[in-house]
Amino acid sequence: MFLTNFTPRGIENVHDSPDRTEKAKALVESMGGTWRAFFYTLGRYDGLVIADFPNDDIAVQTVLTLASSGNVTTETLRAFTFDEFRDIIDAMSDVV
């Protein structure tokens, strides 16, 4: 997942935001990612993207490319499914 906030430039050109969101989706997909959902949000963040990427390196490259447009800032979140979390916990018992 990544959270977005408009920069002053992004808010100045807010009318272009739907088109920029479509371009962001195309970028995610061109990088091998899968765009799951996008939400405009109220509160601390202006947007939330849920996407899957082949690996963390591709995720970072994609998010940095989006942020380099100058229209948004980004904050990434690595989310784990319940099964992934269970595997992490199970692996801990092997160490301890």
C-alpha positions in Angstrom: 0.0 0.0 0.0 1.0 3.6 -0.3 -0.5 6.7 1.0 -0.4 10.0 -1.0 -0.7 13.7 -0.2 -1.0 16.5 -2.7 1.9 18.8 -2.9 1.2 22.5 -3.5 1.7 21.8 -7.3 -0.6 18.8 -7.1 -3.4 20.8 -5.4 -2.9 23.7 -7.8 -3.6 21.3 -10.6 -6.2 19.2 -8.8 -8.5 19.2 -11.8 -5.9 16.9 -13.5 -5.9 14.5 -10.6 -8.3 11.9 -12.0 -6.1 11.7 -15.2 -2.9 11.5 -13.1 -4.5 8.7 -11.1 -5.2 6.7 -14.3 -1.5 7.3 -15.4 -0.4 6.1 -11.9 -2.4 2.9 -12.5 -0.8 2.4 -15.9 2.6 2.9 -14.4 2.0 0.3 -11.6 0.9 -2.2 -14.3 3.8 -1.3 -16.6 6.2 -2.1 -13.8 4.7 -5.6 -13.3 2.4 -4.6 -10.5 -1.3 -5.2 -10.0 -3.4 -2.2 -9.1 -6.0 -3.4 -6.6 -7.8 -0.3 -5.5 -7.5 3.5 -5.1 -9.4 5.7 -2.6 -9.4 9.4 -2.2 -9.4 9.9 1.5 -10.3 12.5 4.2 -8.0 13.2 7.0 -4.2 13.1 7.2 -3.8 11.6 3.7 -5.4 12.5 0.4 -5.2 9.1 -1.2 -4.6 5.4 -0.6 -3.4 2.9 -3.3 -3.5 -0.8 -2.8 -1.2 -2.6 -5.2 0.8 -5.8 -5.4 4.3 -5.8 -6.8 6.7 -8.6 -7.9 9.1 -7.5 -5.1 9.9 -4.6 -2.8 12.5 -3.1 -5.2 9.9 -2.7 -8.0 7.5 -1.2 -5.4 10.0 1.4 -4.4 10.9 2.2 -8.0 7.3 2.7 -8.8 6.5 4.9 -5.8 9.6 7.0 -6.4 8.6 7.5 -10.0 5.1 8.6 -9.0 6.5 11.0 -6.3 9.1 12.5 -8.8 6.2 14.0 -10.8 6.0 16.6 -8.1 2.2 16.3 -7.6 2.2 14.0 -4.6 4.3 12.8 -1.7 4.1 9.2 -0.8 4.5 6.9 2.2 4.7 3.2 1.7 3.3 0.5 3.9 4.3 -3.2 3.5 1.2 -5.2 4.5 1.3 -8.8 5.4 -1.5 -11.3 4.9 -2.6 -13.3 7.9 -0.9 -16.4 6.5 2.3 -14.5 5.9 2.1 -13.2 9.5 1.5 -16.7 10.8 4.6 -17.9 8.9 6.7 -15.1 10.5 5.5 -16.1 13.9 6.1 -19.8 13.3 9.6 -19.0 12.1 10.3 -17.1 15.3 9.6 -20.3 17.3 12.3 -22.0 15.3 14.8 -19.4 16.4 13.9 -19.2 20.1 
